[in-house]
Protein backbone atom coordinates (compact mmCIF):
# COMPACT_ATOMS: atom_id res chain seq x y z
CA UNK A 1 0.00 0.00 0.00
CA UNK A 2 1.36 3.43 -0.91
CA UNK A 3 1.96 6.02 1.79
CA UNK A 4 -0.86 8.22 0.48
CA UNK A 5 -3.37 5.34 0.54
CA UNK A 6 -2.44 4.17 4.01
CA UNK A 7 -2.28 7.74 5.30
CA UNK A 8 -5.80 8.56 4.09
CA UNK A 9 -7.18 5.40 5.69
CA UNK A 10 -5.37 5.92 9.00
CA UNK A 11 -6.26 9.61 9.32
CA UNK A 12 -9.90 9.02 8.35
CA UNK A 13 -10.29 6.33 11.00
CA UNK A 14 -8.48 8.50 13.55
CA UNK A 15 -11.17 11.13 13.04
CA UNK A 16 -13.82 8.43 13.55
CA UNK A 17 -15.33 8.89 10.08
CA UNK A 18 -16.85 6.32 7.76
CA UNK A 19 -15.88 6.51 4.09
CA UNK A 20 -19.23 8.16 3.33
CA UNK A 21 -18.89 10.73 6.12
CA UNK A 22 -15.35 11.54 5.04
CA UNK A 23 -16.41 11.87 1.40
CA UNK A 24 -19.23 14.23 2.35
CA UNK A 25 -16.95 16.45 4.42
CA UNK A 26 -14.21 16.81 1.77
CA UNK A 27 -16.67 17.02 -1.15
CA UNK A 28 -15.86 13.88 -3.15
CA UNK A 29 -17.67 10.62 -3.99
CA UNK A 30 -17.49 7.72 -1.53
CA UNK A 31 -16.30 5.44 -4.35
CA UNK A 32 -13.24 7.66 -4.75
CA UNK A 33 -12.37 7.29 -1.07
CA UNK A 34 -12.44 3.53 -1.48
CA UNK A 35 -10.31 3.73 -4.62
CA UNK A 36 -7.74 5.90 -2.89
CA UNK A 37 -7.53 3.72 0.22
CA UNK A 38 -7.32 0.51 -1.82
CA UNK A 39 -4.61 2.01 -4.05
CA UNK A 40 -6.73 1.74 -7.19
CA UNK A 41 -6.30 5.47 -7.83
CA UNK A 42 -4.33 8.43 -6.52
CA UNK A 43 -5.76 11.87 -5.74
CA UNK A 44 -4.59 14.74 -7.93
CA UNK A 45 -2.28 17.25 -6.34
CA UNK A 46 -4.99 19.86 -5.81
CA UNK A 47 -7.10 17.34 -3.87
CA UNK A 48 -4.03 16.21 -1.91
CA UNK A 49 -3.62 19.78 -0.69
CA UNK A 50 -7.25 19.90 0.40
CA UNK A 51 -6.93 16.58 2.23
CA UNK A 52 -3.74 17.70 3.98
CA UNK A 53 -5.53 20.86 5.09
CA UNK A 54 -8.51 18.79 6.28
CA UNK A 55 -6.23 16.56 8.38
CA UNK A 56 -4.18 19.58 9.54
CA UNK A 57 -0.82 18.22 8.36
CA UNK A 58 1.73 19.44 5.84
CA UNK A 59 1.45 18.26 2.24
CA UNK A 60 5.05 17.06 2.46
CA UNK A 61 4.29 14.78 5.42
CA UNK A 62 1.04 13.61 3.85
CA UNK A 63 2.83 12.45 0.68
CA UNK A 64 6.21 11.29 1.98
CA UNK A 65 5.73 10.11 5.58
CA UNK A 66 4.17 6.92 6.92
CA UNK A 67 1.54 8.32 9.27
CA UNK A 68 0.60 5.99 12.12
CA UNK A 69 0.38 6.01 15.93
CA UNK A 70 4.16 6.54 16.20
CA UNK A 71 4.26 9.44 13.72
CA UNK A 72 4.88 13.02 14.86
CA UNK A 73 4.64 16.08 12.56
CA UNK A 74 7.77 18.01 11.65
CA UNK A 75 8.04 21.44 13.26
CA UNK A 76 7.10 24.32 11.00
CA UNK A 77 9.63 27.02 10.32
CA UNK A 78 7.33 29.91 11.18
CA UNK A 79 3.60 30.35 11.95
CA UNK A 80 3.34 32.82 9.06
CA UNK A 81 4.06 29.91 6.73
CA UNK A 82 0.90 28.02 7.75
CA UNK A 83 -1.44 28.89 4.91
CA UNK A 84 -2.96 27.44 1.76
CA UNK A 85 -1.00 28.54 -1.28
CA UNK A 86 -2.98 30.17 -4.07
CA UNK A 87 -2.58 28.27 -7.34
CA UNK A 88 -4.34 27.90 -10.69
CA UNK A 89 -4.77 25.03 -13.18
CA UNK A 90 -5.16 24.84 -16.95
CA UNK A 91 -8.02 23.22 -18.90
CA UNK A 92 -6.49 19.76 -18.46
CA UNK A 93 -6.19 20.23 -14.67
CA UNK A 94 -2.41 20.70 -14.87
CA UNK A 95 -1.12 23.05 -12.20
CA UNK A 96 0.18 26.27 -13.74
CA UNK A 97 3.50 27.93 -13.03
CA UNK A 98 2.71 31.56 -12.23
CA UNK A 99 5.28 34.07 -13.43
CA UNK A 100 6.34 37.01 -11.25
CA UNK A 101 8.11 39.49 -13.57
CA UNK A 102 10.38 42.25 -12.26
CA UNK A 103 7.68 44.90 -12.60
CA UNK A 104 5.32 42.83 -10.44
CA UNK A 105 7.82 42.20 -7.65
CA UNK A 106 6.65 45.05 -5.42
CA UNK A 107 2.99 44.14 -5.81
CA UNK A 108 3.72 40.49 -5.05
CA UNK A 109 4.57 41.35 -1.43
CA UNK A 110 0.98 42.48 -0.90
CA UNK A 111 -0.76 40.01 -3.22
CA UNK A 112 1.18 36.76 -2.75
CA UNK A 113 -1.63 35.30 -0.58
CA UNK A 114 -4.51 36.79 -2.62
CA UNK A 115 -6.03 34.22 -5.03
CA UNK A 116 -7.28 36.96 -7.36
CA UNK A 117 -3.83 38.55 -7.57
CA UNK A 118 -2.12 35.20 -8.22
CA UNK A 119 -4.73 34.27 -10.84
CA UNK A 120 -3.94 37.49 -12.73
CA UNK A 121 -0.21 36.71 -13.02
CA UNK A 122 1.16 35.41 -16.35
CA UNK A 123 1.25 31.62 -16.29
CA UNK A 124 2.58 28.64 -18.22
CA UNK A 125 2.91 24.88 -17.87
CA UNK A 126 6.03 22.69 -18.14
CA UNK A 127 5.40 18.92 -18.04
CA UNK A 128 8.72 18.15 -16.32
CA UNK A 129 7.61 19.98 -13.17
CA UNK A 130 5.05 17.76 -11.44
CA UNK A 131 4.06 16.79 -7.88
CA UNK A 132 4.81 20.17 -6.45
CA UNK A 133 3.79 23.82 -6.60
CA UNK A 134 6.11 25.90 -8.74
CA UNK A 135 6.43 29.61 -9.45
CA UNK A 136 8.75 31.56 -11.74
CA UNK A 137 10.54 34.71 -10.56
CA UNK A 138 12.43 37.14 -12.79
CA UNK A 139 15.57 38.31 -10.99
CA UNK A 140 17.42 41.58 -11.42
CA UNK A 141 20.93 42.80 -10.63
CA UNK A 142 24.30 41.07 -10.74
CA UNK A 143 24.43 39.62 -7.22
CA UNK A 144 24.04 36.06 -8.50
CA UNK A 145 26.42 36.12 -11.46
CA UNK A 146 27.08 34.16 -13.62
CA UNK A 147 23.25 34.09 -13.82
CA UNK A 148 22.55 37.40 -15.60
CA UNK A 149 19.97 39.97 -14.60
CA UNK A 150 16.65 39.13 -16.25
CA UNK A 151 17.00 35.37 -15.74
CA UNK A 152 13.85 33.56 -14.64
CA UNK A 153 14.19 31.17 -11.70
CA UNK A 154 11.67 28.34 -11.59
CA UNK A 155 11.29 27.34 -7.95
CA UNK A 156 9.23 24.90 -5.87
CA UNK A 157 7.22 26.11 -2.88
CA UNK A 158 8.92 25.11 0.36
CA UNK A 159 6.21 24.46 2.91
CA UNK A 160 8.55 23.42 5.72
CA UNK A 161 11.33 25.97 6.16
CA UNK A 162 13.29 23.46 8.24
CA UNK A 163 14.09 21.77 4.90
CA UNK A 164 16.33 24.69 3.86
CA UNK A 165 19.84 23.34 3.26
CA UNK A 166 23.08 25.31 3.45
CA UNK A 167 24.71 25.80 0.07
CA UNK A 168 21.51 25.48 -2.00
CA UNK A 169 19.76 28.37 -3.73
CA UNK A 170 16.32 29.77 -2.94
CA UNK A 171 13.91 32.55 -3.77
CA UNK A 172 13.25 34.26 -0.44
CA UNK A 173 10.30 36.63 -0.18
CA UNK A 174 10.53 38.94 2.82
CA UNK A 175 8.98 42.14 4.12
CA UNK A 176 12.24 44.12 4.11
CA UNK A 177 14.22 42.69 1.18
CA UNK A 178 11.35 41.87 -1.20
CA UNK A 179 12.10 39.04 -3.63
CA UNK A 180 15.72 37.88 -3.68
CA UNK A 181 17.51 34.89 -5.18
CA UNK A 182 20.29 33.80 -2.81
CA UNK A 183 22.27 30.85 -1.54
CA UNK A 184 21.47 29.72 2.01
CA UNK A 185 24.40 29.95 4.41
CA UNK A 186 22.80 27.79 7.10
CA UNK A 187 19.77 25.64 7.89
CA UNK A 188 16.68 27.49 8.99
CA UNK A 189 16.00 27.20 12.71
CA UNK A 190 13.13 28.76 14.60
CA UNK A 191 14.06 31.97 16.45
CA UNK A 192 17.37 32.17 14.54
CA UNK A 193 18.34 34.16 11.48
CA UNK A 194 18.84 32.77 7.98
CA UNK A 195 22.12 33.74 6.33
CA UNK A 196 21.82 34.67 2.64
CA UNK A 197 24.84 34.62 0.34
CA UNK A 198 25.35 36.06 -3.15
CA UNK A 199 27.30 34.04 -5.72
CA UNK A 200 28.96 37.30 -6.75
CA UNK A 201 31.67 37.84 -4.08
CA UNK A 202 31.37 41.62 -4.48
CA UNK A 203 28.21 41.43 -2.37
CA UNK A 204 28.49 40.70 1.35
CA UNK A 205 26.32 38.01 2.99
CA UNK A 206 23.56 39.20 5.29
CA UNK A 207 21.06 37.67 7.72
CA UNK A 208 17.28 37.81 7.83
CA UNK A 209 14.94 36.83 10.68
CA UNK A 210 12.20 34.23 10.34
CA UNK A 211 9.57 36.79 11.34
CA UNK A 212 10.54 38.85 8.29
CA UNK A 213 10.18 35.97 5.81
CA UNK A 214 6.92 35.52 3.91
CA UNK A 215 7.76 32.67 1.55
CA UNK A 216 10.68 30.41 0.61
CA UNK A 217 10.92 28.71 -2.79
CA UNK A 218 13.63 26.16 -3.64
CA UNK A 219 15.31 26.89 -7.00
CA UNK A 220 14.90 24.06 -9.52
CA UNK A 221 15.85 25.56 -12.90
CA UNK A 222 16.40 28.84 -14.71
CA UNK A 223 15.54 30.38 -18.06
CA UNK A 224 17.65 33.02 -19.76
CA UNK A 225 17.66 34.79 -23.11
CA UNK A 226 21.45 35.15 -22.85
CA UNK A 227 23.07 32.05 -24.26
CA UNK A 228 26.54 31.07 -23.02
CA UNK A 229 29.48 32.20 -25.12
CA UNK A 230 31.79 29.48 -26.50
CA UNK A 231 35.15 29.11 -24.78
CA UNK A 232 37.71 30.68 -27.11
CA UNK A 233 40.43 28.42 -28.45
CA UNK A 234 43.89 29.24 -27.07
CA UNK A 235 46.11 31.25 -29.39
CA UNK A 236 49.90 31.20 -29.58
CA UNK A 237 49.94 34.62 -27.94
CA UNK A 238 47.77 33.51 -25.01
CA UNK A 239 49.83 30.32 -24.53
CA UNK A 240 53.05 32.36 -24.52
CA UNK A 241 51.57 34.72 -21.95
CA UNK A 242 50.50 31.79 -19.76
CA UNK A 243 53.97 30.25 -19.93
CA UNK A 244 55.57 33.55 -19.01
CA UNK A 245 53.23 33.93 -16.03
CA UNK A 246 54.07 30.40 -14.85
CA UNK A 247 57.80 31.09 -15.15
CA UNK A 248 57.45 34.28 -13.11
CA UNK A 249 55.47 32.41 -10.44
CA UNK A 250 58.09 29.64 -10.23
CA UNK A 251 60.90 32.19 -10.07
CA UNK A 252 59.10 33.98 -7.25
CA UNK A 253 58.76 30.75 -5.27
CA UNK A 254 62.45 29.92 -5.75
CA UNK A 255 63.44 33.40 -4.54
CA UNK A 256 61.38 32.98 -1.36
CA UNK A 257 63.00 29.63 -0.68
VOPAGU-2260 file (C-alpha; in pm, 1 decimal, decimal comma):
REM VOPAGU-2260
SITE   aa  ch    i         X         Y         Z
SITE  UNK   A    0       0,0       0,0       0,0
SITE  UNK   A    1     135,5     343,2     -90,9
SITE  UNK   A    2     195,8     601,6     178,8
SITE  UNK   A    3     -85,9     821,5      47,6
SITE  UNK   A    4    -336,6     534,2      53,5
SITE  UNK   A    5    -243,9     416,8     400,9
SITE  UNK   A    6    -227,9     773,8     530,5
SITE  UNK   A    7    -580,1     856,5     409,4
SITE  UNK   A    8    -718,2     540,4     568,8
SITE  UNK   A    9    -537,3     591,6     900,4
SITE  UNK   A   10    -626,1     961,1     932,3
SITE  UNK   A   11    -990,1     902,2     834,6
SITE  UNK   A   12   -1029,0     633,3    1099,9
SITE  UNK   A   13    -848,2     849,9    1354,7
SITE  UNK   A   14   -1117,5    1113,3    1303,7
SITE  UNK   A   15   -1382,1     843,0    1354,6
SITE  UNK   A   16   -1532,9     888,6    1008,2
SITE  UNK   A   17   -1685,0     631,6     775,6
SITE  UNK   A   18   -1588,1     651,1     409,4
SITE  UNK   A   19   -1922,5     815,9     332,6
SITE  UNK   A   20   -1888,7    1072,7     612,5
SITE  UNK   A   21   -1534,6    1153,9     504,3
SITE  UNK   A   22   -1640,9    1186,7     140,1
SITE  UNK   A   23   -1922,8    1423,0     234,6
SITE  UNK   A   24   -1694,6    1645,2     441,9
SITE  UNK   A   25   -1421,0    1680,5     176,7
SITE  UNK   A   26   -1666,5    1701,9    -114,7
SITE  UNK   A   27   -1586,2    1387,9    -314,6
SITE  UNK   A   28   -1767,2    1062,2    -399,0
SITE  UNK   A   29   -1748,9     771,6    -152,7
SITE  UNK   A   30   -1630,3     544,5    -434,7
SITE  UNK   A   31   -1324,3     766,1    -474,9
SITE  UNK   A   32   -1237,3     728,9    -107,1
SITE  UNK   A   33   -1244,2     352,7    -148,3
SITE  UNK   A   34   -1031,3     372,9    -462,3
SITE  UNK   A   35    -773,9     590,0    -288,8
SITE  UNK   A   36    -753,3     372,2      22,1
SITE  UNK   A   37    -731,9      51,3    -182,1
SITE  UNK   A   38    -460,7     201,0    -404,8
SITE  UNK   A   39    -673,0     173,5    -718,7
SITE  UNK   A   40    -630,0     547,3    -782,9
SITE  UNK   A   41    -433,4     842,5    -652,2
SITE  UNK   A   42    -576,1    1186,5    -573,9
SITE  UNK   A   43    -459,4    1473,5    -793,1
SITE  UNK   A   44    -227,7    1724,7    -633,9
SITE  UNK   A   45    -499,2    1986,2    -580,7
SITE  UNK   A   46    -709,8    1734,5    -386,8
SITE  UNK   A   47    -403,0    1620,5    -191,2
SITE  UNK   A   48    -362,2    1977,9     -69,2
SITE  UNK   A   49    -725,2    1990,4      39,9
SITE  UNK   A   50    -692,6    1657,6     222,5
SITE  UNK   A   51    -373,6    1770,2     397,7
SITE  UNK   A   52    -553,1    2085,9     509,3
SITE  UNK   A   53    -851,2    1878,5     627,7
SITE  UNK   A   54    -623,3    1656,4     837,6
SITE  UNK   A   55    -417,8    1958,3     953,7
SITE  UNK   A   56     -81,8    1821,9     836,3
SITE  UNK   A   57     173,0    1943,9     583,8
SITE  UNK   A   58     145,1    1826,1     223,6
SITE  UNK   A   59     505,4    1706,3     246,4
SITE  UNK   A   60     428,9    1478,2     542,0
SITE  UNK   A   61     103,7    1360,9     384,6
SITE  UNK   A   62     283,2    1244,7      68,1
SITE  UNK   A   63     621,0    1128,8     198,1
SITE  UNK   A   64     573,5    1011,0     558,5
SITE  UNK   A   65     417,4     692,0     692,0
SITE  UNK   A   66     153,6     832,1     927,4
SITE  UNK   A   67      60,0     599,4    1212,1
SITE  UNK   A   68      37,9     601,5    1593,1
SITE  UNK   A   69     415,6     654,1    1619,8
SITE  UNK   A   70     425,7     943,8    1372,2
SITE  UNK   A   71     487,5    1301,5    1486,1
SITE  UNK   A   72     463,7    1608,1    1256,0
SITE  UNK   A   73     777,2    1800,6    1164,9
SITE  UNK   A   74     804,4    2144,1    1325,8
SITE  UNK   A   75     710,1    2432,3    1100,4
SITE  UNK   A   76     962,7    2702,2    1031,6
SITE  UNK   A   77     732,6    2991,4    1117,9
SITE  UNK   A   78     359,7    3034,7    1194,8
SITE  UNK   A   79     334,1    3281,6     905,8
SITE  UNK   A   80     406,2    2991,3     673,2
SITE  UNK   A   81      90,1    2801,9     775,2
SITE  UNK   A   82    -143,9    2888,6     491,0
SITE  UNK   A   83    -295,7    2744,2     176,1
SITE  UNK   A   84     -99,6    2853,7    -128,2
SITE  UNK   A   85    -298,1    3017,4    -406,7
SITE  UNK   A   86    -258,0    2827,1    -734,3
SITE  UNK   A   87    -433,6    2789,6   -1069,0
SITE  UNK   A   88    -476,5    2503,2   -1317,8
SITE  UNK   A   89    -516,4    2484,4   -1695,2
SITE  UNK   A   90    -802,2    2322,3   -1889,7
SITE  UNK   A   91    -648,9    1976,1   -1845,6
SITE  UNK   A   92    -618,8    2023,3   -1467,3
SITE  UNK   A   93    -241,0    2069,7   -1486,8
SITE  UNK   A   94    -112,0    2304,7   -1219,6
SITE  UNK   A   95      17,8    2627,4   -1374,5
SITE  UNK   A   96     349,5    2792,8   -1302,9
SITE  UNK   A   97     271,4    3155,8   -1223,3
SITE  UNK   A   98     528,0    3407,0   -1343,3
SITE  UNK   A   99     634,3    3701,5   -1125,1
SITE  UNK   A  100     810,7    3949,3   -1357,3
SITE  UNK   A  101    1037,7    4224,7   -1225,5
SITE  UNK   A  102     767,6    4490,3   -1260,0
SITE  UNK   A  103     532,1    4283,4   -1044,0
SITE  UNK   A  104     782,3    4219,5    -764,6
SITE  UNK   A  105     664,6    4505,3    -542,0
SITE  UNK   A  106     298,8    4413,7    -580,8
SITE  UNK   A  107     372,4    4048,8    -504,5
SITE  UNK   A  108     457,0    4134,5    -143,0
SITE  UNK   A  109      97,9    4248,0     -90,5
SITE  UNK   A  110     -75,7    4001,3    -321,8
SITE  UNK   A  111     117,8    3675,6    -274,7
SITE  UNK   A  112    -163,1    3530,3     -57,7
SITE  UNK   A  113    -450,5    3678,7    -261,9
SITE  UNK   A  114    -603,4    3421,7    -503,0
SITE  UNK   A  115    -727,7    3695,6    -736,0
SITE  UNK   A  116    -382,9    3855,2    -757,5
SITE  UNK   A  117    -212,2    3519,7    -821,8
SITE  UNK   A  118    -472,6    3427,0   -1083,7
SITE  UNK   A  119    -394,1    3748,8   -1272,8
SITE  UNK   A  120     -20,8    3671,4   -1302,3
SITE  UNK   A  121     115,5    3541,1   -1635,3
SITE  UNK   A  122     124,9    3162,1   -1628,6
SITE  UNK   A  123     257,9    2864,3   -1821,6
SITE  UNK   A  124     291,0    2488,1   -1786,6
SITE  UNK   A  125     602,6    2268,9   -1814,1
SITE  UNK   A  126     540,0    1892,0   -1804,1
SITE  UNK   A  127     872,4    1815,1   -1631,7
SITE  UNK   A  128     761,0    1997,8   -1317,1
SITE  UNK   A  129     505,1    1776,3   -1143,7
SITE  UNK   A  130     406,2    1678,7    -788,4
SITE  UNK   A  131     481,0    2017,4    -645,4
SITE  UNK   A  132     378,9    2381,7    -659,9
SITE  UNK   A  133     611,2    2590,2    -874,3
SITE  UNK   A  134     643,5    2960,5    -944,7
SITE  UNK   A  135     875,5    3156,4   -1173,7
SITE  UNK   A  136    1054,0    3470,9   -1055,9
SITE  UNK   A  137    1243,4    3713,5   -1278,8
SITE  UNK   A  138    1556,7    3830,6   -1099,0
SITE  UNK   A  139    1742,2    4158,4   -1141,6
SITE  UNK   A  140    2092,8    4280,2   -1062,6
SITE  UNK   A  141    2429,6    4107,4   -1074,4
SITE  UNK   A  142    2443,0    3962,1    -722,4
SITE  UNK   A  143    2403,8    3605,5    -850,4
SITE  UNK   A  144    2641,8    3611,9   -1145,7
SITE  UNK   A  145    2707,9    3416,0   -1362,5
SITE  UNK   A  146    2325,1    3409,4   -1381,6
SITE  UNK   A  147    2255,0    3739,9   -1560,2
SITE  UNK   A  148    1996,5    3996,6   -1459,7
SITE  UNK   A  149    1664,7    3913,2   -1625,2
SITE  UNK   A  150    1699,6    3537,3   -1574,5
SITE  UNK   A  151    1385,2    3356,1   -1464,1
SITE  UNK   A  152    1419,2    3117,5   -1169,5
SITE  UNK   A  153    1167,3    2833,6   -1158,9
SITE  UNK   A  154    1128,7    2733,8    -795,2
SITE  UNK   A  155     923,2    2490,2    -586,5
SITE  UNK   A  156     722,4    2611,2    -288,4
SITE  UNK   A  157     891,7    2510,7      36,4
SITE  UNK   A  158     620,7    2445,8     291,4
SITE  UNK   A  159     854,9    2341,8     571,6
SITE  UNK   A  160    1132,7    2596,8     615,6
SITE  UNK   A  161    1328,8    2346,4     824,2
SITE  UNK   A  162    1408,7    2177,5     489,8
SITE  UNK   A  163    1632,5    2469,3     385,6
SITE  UNK   A  164    1984,2    2333,5     326,3
SITE  UNK   A  165    2308,2    2530,8     345,3
SITE  UNK   A  166    2470,8    2579,8       6,6
SITE  UNK   A  167    2151,4    2548,3    -200,0
SITE  UNK   A  168    1976,1    2837,2    -373,1
SITE  UNK   A  169    1631,8    2977,1    -293,9
SITE  UNK   A  170    1390,9    3254,6    -377,4
SITE  UNK   A  171    1324,9    3425,5     -44,0
SITE  UNK   A  172    1030,0    3662,7     -17,8
SITE  UNK   A  173    1053,2    3893,9     281,9
SITE  UNK   A  174     898,5    4213,8     412,2
SITE  UNK   A  175    1224,3    4411,9     411,4
SITE  UNK   A  176    1422,2    4268,8     118,2
SITE  UNK   A  177    1135,3    4187,4    -119,5
SITE  UNK   A  178    1209,6    3904,0    -363,2
SITE  UNK   A  179    1572,0    3788,3    -368,3
SITE  UNK   A  180    1750,8    3489,1    -517,9
SITE  UNK   A  181    2028,6    3380,4    -281,2
SITE  UNK   A  182    2226,5    3084,8    -153,9
SITE  UNK   A  183    2147,2    2972,4     201,3
SITE  UNK   A  184    2439,5    2995,1     440,6
SITE  UNK   A  185    2280,3    2779,2     710,5
SITE  UNK   A  186    1977,0    2564,3     789,0
SITE  UNK   A  187    1667,6    2749,1     898,9
SITE  UNK   A  188    1600,3    2720,1    1270,9
SITE  UNK   A  189    1313,0    2876,0    1459,6
SITE  UNK   A  190    1405,9    3196,6    1644,5
SITE  UNK   A  191    1736,6    3216,6    1453,5
SITE  UNK   A  192    1834,0    3416,4    1147,8
SITE  UNK   A  193    1884,2    3276,8     798,5
SITE  UNK   A  194    2211,8    3373,8     632,9
SITE  UNK   A  195    2181,6    3467,4     263,6
SITE  UNK   A  196    2484,4    3461,9      33,6
SITE  UNK   A  197    2535,2    3606,3    -315,0
SITE  UNK   A  198    2730,0    3403,8    -571,8
SITE  UNK   A  199    2895,6    3730,3    -675,5
SITE  UNK   A  200    3167,0    3784,3    -407,9
SITE  UNK   A  201    3137,2    4162,5    -448,5
SITE  UNK   A  202    2820,7    4143,2    -236,8
SITE  UNK   A  203    2849,2    4070,2     135,4
SITE  UNK   A  204    2632,2    3801,1     298,9
SITE  UNK   A  205    2355,6    3919,5     529,5
SITE  UNK   A  206    2105,6    3766,9     771,6
SITE  UNK   A  207    1728,0    3780,6     783,1
SITE  UNK   A  208    1494,0    3682,8    1067,5
SITE  UNK   A  209    1220,5    3422,5    1033,6
SITE  UNK   A  210     957,4    3678,5    1134,2
SITE  UNK   A  211    1053,6    3885,1     829,2
SITE  UNK   A  212    1018,1    3597,2     581,0
SITE  UNK   A  213     691,7    3551,9     391,3
SITE  UNK   A  214     776,2    3266,5     154,5
SITE  UNK   A  215    1068,1    3041,4      61,4
SITE  UNK   A  216    1092,5    2871,3    -278,8
SITE  UNK   A  217    1363,1    2616,1    -363,9
SITE  UNK   A  218    1530,6    2689,4    -700,1
SITE  UNK   A  219    1490,0    2406,5    -952,0
SITE  UNK   A  220    1585,2    2556,5   -1289,8
SITE  UNK   A  221    1639,8    2884,3   -1470,8
SITE  UNK   A  222    1553,7    3038,3   -1806,4
SITE  UNK   A  223    1765,3    3301,7   -1976,0
SITE  UNK   A  224    1766,4    3479,1   -2310,7
SITE  UNK   A  225    2144,5    3515,4   -2284,7
SITE  UNK   A  226    2306,7    3204,7   -2426,2
SITE  UNK   A  227    2654,0    3107,5   -2302,1
SITE  UNK   A  228    2948,0    3220,0   -2511,7
SITE  UNK   A  229    3178,9    2947,9   -2649,8
SITE  UNK   A  230    3514,7    2910,7   -2478,2
SITE  UNK   A  231    3771,5    3068,3   -2711,3
SITE  UNK   A  232    4042,9    2841,7   -2845,0
SITE  UNK   A  233    4389,2    2924,3   -2707,4
SITE  UNK   A  234    4611,2    3125,2   -2939,4
SITE  UNK   A  235    4989,9    3120,4   -2957,7
SITE  UNK   A  236    4993,9    3462,3   -2794,1
SITE  UNK   A  237    4776,8    3350,8   -2501,3
SITE  UNK   A  238    4983,3    3032,5   -2453,5
SITE  UNK   A  239    5304,6    3235,9   -2452,0
SITE  UNK   A  240    5157,1    3471,6   -2194,9
SITE  UNK   A  241    5049,9    3178,7   -1976,2
SITE  UNK   A  242    5396,7    3024,6   -1992,5
SITE  UNK   A  243    5557,1    3355,3   -1901,4
SITE  UNK   A  244    5323,3    3393,4   -1602,7
SITE  UNK   A  245    5406,8    3040,3   -1485,1
SITE  UNK   A  246    5779,7    3108,6   -1514,6
SITE  UNK   A  247    5744,6    3428,2   -1310,7
SITE  UNK   A  248    5546,9    3240,9   -1044,1
SITE  UNK   A  249    5808,9    2964,5   -1023,0
SITE  UNK   A  250    6089,9    3219,4   -1006,6
SITE  UNK   A  251    5909,6    3397,7    -724,7
SITE  UNK   A  252    5876,4    3075,2    -526,6
SITE  UNK   A  253    6245,2    2992,4    -575,3
SITE  UNK   A  254    6343,8    3340,1    -454,0
SITE  UNK   A  255    6137,5    3298,4    -136,5
SITE  UNK   A  256    6299,9    2963,2     -67,5
